[in-house]
């Protein structure tokens, strides 16, 4: 976790955001590994992992980009190898 008194002074703001997304990605990946059939809307994911909108979107988007997760037609996020259209 990042914590400084002057985040803009050394670029910590960007670093903190990156750390938050990386941490969120780890948590999301772990949860989907434990429960492969998990199907969540983006707002459900935000509530489950206590993430703000930007961090949640970035984490889910990154996991979609690497092929670990995907969006279903009904806008639920699922593990790519456990896809069920809805």
C-alpha positions, -999 to +999 in steps of 0.1 A: +000+000+000+011+035-007+009+063+018+028+095+016+020+130+028+026+145-006+014+121-032+020+144-062+055+152-052+070+119-064+043+104-086+029+083-058-006+089-069+000+070-101+019+043-083-008+040-056-034+036-083-013+009-100-008-009-067-045-008-060-053-023-094-027-049-090-040-058-055-075-059-068-065-081-097-049-106-073-081-107-051-104-111-081-082-138-096-081-157-063-118-155-059-125-168-094-099-196-088-117-206-057-152-204-072-149-210-110-186-207-116-188-172-102-208-147-123-210-111-113-221-078-127-196-050-124-215-034-095-217-068-077-179-071-081-174-036-067-194-044-036-179-079-031-143-066-032-150-031-018-136-014-049-143+020-063-156+022-099-123+031-115-102+004-097-128-023-104-131-015-141-093-014-144-088-047-126-116-065-145-105-050-178-069-061-173-081-097-164-102-097-196-073-084-216-051-113-205-078-138-212-086-149-176-121-133-175-146-124-201-180-106-203-211-126-211-239-112-233-258-103-201-228-082-189-216-105-162-180-112-157-170-149-156-138-170-158-130-175-195-127-212-191-161-215-173-182-194-198-220-198-197-240-174-219-269-157-202 
